[in-house]
Amino acid sequence: MPSFESRLAWLFVAVCMVAFLSACSTSRPPVAEPDVAVALFPEPSLDLIAFGSCVGQDEPQPIWDAVVAQSPDLFLFLGDNIYADTDDMGVMREKYETQSRQSGIRQIFASTPVMATWDDHDYGQNDAGAEYPQKEQSQAEFLRFFAVPELSPRWNQNGVYHSQTFGPPGRRVQVIMLDTRYFRSPMQRWPDAERPTIGPYKPSTDSSATVLGETQWRWLADELREPADVRIIATSIQAVASEHGFEAWVNFPLERQRLFGLIRETGASGVVLVSGDRHLAEISLLPADDPAGPGYPLYDVTASSINRPNRFSGLEPNRHRVHEANYKEVNYGTIVIDWTGEPTLRMQIRDIDGKVQLESTARLSALQSGAAGSNPGGVGSGGVGSGGVEWQSPSA
């Protein structure tokens, strides 16, 4: 490990690089992702990761007070970071500028490293994929808003996918931010008279249809082979939920199978999925014995929305939901990692005051292929929810 003096020297270099890049890009908001500094100093472990989605730029965002008060080690923006819905990049930039003036957004960027991906509304159009005509220009606006340094490969690649690994061996957390928009094939709709779901989309029958595109698939395979103890995969749309008929990985069943299969084939352990999009919050679980799964319990923690909740719809069908109901008020998610003794992960949905509304706990040792037994719980108090997982009652 580098000496303290050498780390200080590298820190000085990193600060100078960031200052230089900021001086060259005065039009960017004063916010930044951790590409430079974290890459130089990966030793500090992550104990608390927060995440959220669906952030209307024209509306109050009081929930940021609770997020900032928790002092997360990292915050993940899971998409719909603005509601642009336009082909006009002048309009999109104006909406990003409106977002950058929100006091809560400024608080989180000033206090917390962030990583970000997009969903449809900040990508450019509702439910859009590869067909969106302004995707290259939209990517530039996205990277500009998040102050991604010019040295980042994201300025020279198609799509905003990227990853970062934090912490020393034994406490190594890999965060993978997928891009489910740039390459995604068109979705197929049910005829109105035949629609069996509440949403309009049906599973695609096109064997060539893709969510990630081949370049991103190859990149993801390489990333999953990197050493890590915990892997957080951010996917913007839900991956485990499969019945509501709105946007989800299940609209491309072969791609969903490929995602779960790739986790299994690469031997990637400790995977937890985080998603947004739905304007509600819930925790879904694909059990260890599901033949489509990675060979261990696979959680998908959906946190949505920061300030645009869908309070009035009925309960969406989701046989993989851990709890009896979802949470429909404004919310954000947290993953709390306890590295002491036998490491555990507490996956949580929190409300506007930071109070836990939904929670599931898993031993890290259970989130690996071939782990004895299929129940990842057994930690702390609580009842047994659907899917054989132990969950804890809401707590402060």
N, C-alpha and C positions, 0 to 999 in steps of 0.2 A: 504494500500500500504506500502511496507517495507520502513523504514527510509533510508535516504541517506547513513548513515554509514553502515547499514546492507547490502545495495546493493553493496557498495564498497567492503565489505568483501566477498560477494558472487562472485563479479567480480574477486577478487584475486584468489578465489578457482577455478573459471572457467578457468582463464588464466593458472593456474598451471596444471589443468587437460589437457588442450590442449597442453601445453609444454611437459608434461610427455608422452602423446600419440604420439606426434611428435618425441620425442627422441626414442621411441620404434619402430618407423616406418621410419627410415632414408631413405628408398628407395622411399618414396612417394614424388611427387612434392610439392613445398611449397604453396599449395592452400588448401582451406577448405570451406566446407558448414557450415551453422550456427547452427548445431544441439545443441551444448552445451550452448554457450553464449546466443543465442536468446531464448532458452527454459527458461533460468533463468530471462531474462529481456524482456518480451513481450510488455512492455508499449509503447515504441515509435511507432507511427503509420506510415504506409507506404503512401507516397504521390506520389512516382514515381517508377514504376516497369518497368524494361526493359527486353527484351527477344529476343532470336534469335536461329537460327539453321543452320545446314549444314556448318561446319567449316573445310575446307580442311587444313590439317596440313602441307602440303608441299608448300603452296601458300601464298603470302602476305595477310595480314589482316588489312589494314589501317583503317577500319571502327571503330575499338576499340577506336581510339582517340576521335571520336564523342561521343561514349557511355560513356567513362570515363569523358569527359568534362561535360556531363549532371548530373553527380553525382547521379545516381539512388540509391534508398534505397535497391534495390534487383535486381539481374539479374538471369533470368531463362534460362538455357540451355535446349533446347527442343529436342535434339537428333541429330544424325550424328555429334557428337562432335569431332570425328575423322572419317576417312575413312579407317577402318581396313580390312574388307572383307577377312577374313582369319579364318582358324581353328587352326592356329599356335599361341599360346599365347605369344611366344617370339617375333613374328612379331607384334602382337597387342601391346605389351608393348613398343616395339621400336617406334611405331607410336604415342603412348601416350607421350613418352619422347620427340619426335620431337615436338609435340604440346606444351608441357610444356616449350619449349625453345622459343616459339613465344613471342615477346616483348608485343604484345597486350594482349595475354592471361595472361601474368604475371601482366600487368597493371590492368586488371579487377579483378583478384583475390586479388591483393594487396589493392585495393581500395573499393571493393564492396562485401557484402555477396552474395553467389550464392546458387541456388538449381538446380538440374539437373535430367533429365531422359534421356533415350537413344532412338534411332530409329534403323533402320536396319543395317546401315553401322558400327556404333560403337558397336552394339550388336554382329555383326560378319559376316553376309552375306546379300546380297541384298534381300529385301522383306522377310526376314526369320521370322519365328515364333517359336512355341514350338519345332519344329523338329530340330532346330540347335543343334548339338551335344555337343558344348562346352559352353553352356549357363552358367553353374555354374562357370566355370573358367573365362569366360568373365565378369561375374558380379563382381568377385573379382578384375579384372583389372580396371573396371569402378570405383568401390568404392575406390581403391587405388589412382587412378588419382585425384579424387575429395576429397581426404583426409578425407573421412567419418570416424569419430572416431570409434574405436572398440566397444564402448558402444552402438552404434546405432543398432537397431534391423535389419537393412538392411544386416548386416553381417551374420545373422542367419535365414533369410527368403529367399524364392524363389522370385526373382524379385526385382526391384529397386524402387518400388512405395513408396511414403512417403508423409507426409504433415507437415505444420508448420503454426501456427496462430500467427499473429503479432498485436500489438496495444491494447488499452483499449476498454471496452464496448462503443459502439457508433462509434468507428473507427476501429473495429476489422476486419482484413483481413486474410482469410484462403487461403493458397496456397496448392493445391493438385496436386502432380506430379504422373500421371498414368504411368503404364508400359504396353504398347500395344504390347510387343514382347514376353515376357517369356512364356506366356500361350496361345498365339494366335493360333487358328486352321489354317490348310492349306486353302489357298484361291482357288477359282474356276476360271478357265480361259474360255473365250469365244473361240469356234472354230474360226479360222481365217476367214473363209467364212461367219460367222454369226455375227461377232463383230460389234455392233452398236456404240461403244464408241471409243475414241482415245486411251484409255488405254486397257490393256488386260484382266482386271478382271471383273467378273460379280457377282451380289449378290448371296451369298451362299444359297442353298436350304436345307442345313443341320441344322435341328432344335437344334442339340446338339453342333453346332460350337460356339466358344467363342472368345472374344477379351481379356478379363481380367482374366478369370478363376474364379471359385466360391469363392476362398479365398479372392482374391482382390475385388470381388463384395461385399462380406460381409463387408470388411474393408471400402470400399467406402460408403456404406449405413450408417455405424456408423459415418464416418467423416462428411457426409452431415447433420447429426443430431446435430453436435456440433454448438454452437452459433457463428455466424459471421455476419457481415454486408455486406461484399464483399467477394466473393469466386472466386478465379482464378483457373481454372482447366486446367492443361497442359496435352495435349493428343498426342503430337508428330505428329500423322496423323490427317487430317481434319475430323471433325465430322458433320458439317452442309453441306458443299459442297457434291453433290450427283451424278454428271453427267459425270465426266471426265474418269472414268474407271481405274484410277490408285489406289494406296493404299488409303483407306479411311474407315471410319466406315460403310459406306453404303455397303461395300462388305459383311457385316454381318448385314443385316437389322434388325433382331430380337435383336441383341446386341445394335445397334444404338437406337432402340425404347426403349430398357431397360434403356439405359443411360438417355435419355430425361425423361422417365417415372419416374426414380428414383429421379431425381431432383424435379419433381412435387410431388411425393408421400411423400418424406421426408420434404416437405415444405421449401426446401433450397432456400433462396432468394439471389439476388445479384450475380448470377453466370455469369461469362464471361469465354469462352473457349479460349485458345491460342494454336496454332499448328504451325508446321513447314513442313519439308519434300518436299514441292512442287517446291523449287527453284524459287519461285515467291512469291509476297506478295499480299494479298487482305483481305478485311473484308467481311465476310458473315453474314447473318442475317436470323434466323428462326423466322417469325413473331409470335406475341402473339396468334393469332387465328389459328395457325397451330395445328391440332388435335394431332399431334405427339409430340408437344413441351411441355415445362414445365408450360405453362399457362402465360408466359410473354416473351418479346422479348429475344432471345438467340443469342448472338454474338459469332462468331468464328473468331479470329484475327490471320491470318496466316502470320508469319514473316520468310522468307527464300529467300535468303541465305546470310550468313555473307560474304562469298567470292567465292561462286560458283553459280552465277545467271544463269538462263536459258533465255537468251535474244532472242533466235531465233525461239522458237515455236510460233504457233498461239495462239489466245485467247482461253483458255480452257472454255468449257461450264460450267456455274454456275449460275443458275437462282436465287440463294440466294445472289449473289454478290451485295454489296451495291452500289459500284461505277460502272461506265461504263466499266472500264478496271482494270486489275491488274497492279502491279508494278514489273518490271523485272530486275532492277538493284540490286546491293548489298543493303541490307537493314537490319534493326532491328525494333522491335516493342516497343512501350511504352504504358502504361496505367497510365494516370495522374488522380489522385483522388483529387478533391477539396472538402474538408470536411466542408467548411464554408457555412452557410446558408443552402440551400437545396443541399445536396451532389450530385456531378455530376462526371461521369467518361468520360474521353476523351481517346478514343482508337485510336492509331496512328501507322502509318508506316513511318519510317524515313530513309533518304538516307545516303550516305557515309559522308556527311557533317553535319548530324543531322537535316536536314530540313525535315519538315513534307510533305509527298507526298500523304498520304491518311489519313482521319480522320473521325470518327463518335463520336458523343457525346450523352450520355444517362443520364437521371436523375436516381439516385439510387432508388428513390421511385417507378419508373416504372418497375424496375427489381424484381418484386415480384408477386406472384400469386394473381390474383384478383385486381391488380392495375387498377384504372379507366382509360379507354382508352387503346389503343394499341400502340400509338406512343411514344417511349421513348425519342424523341428529344425535340425540342422547346427551346434549350439552345444555345445562341450565334447566330452568323450569318451563313448563308450558304443556300444552295439550298436543295430541297427534292430529295433524291435518290430513287432507286427502293426499294420496300418493305415498303414504307410509313415511312422511317426513315429520320430524318433530319441529314444532314452531312455538315461538314465545308470544304471549299476550302483549299487546301494546304497552309500552313503558316509556317513561320520560327519558 
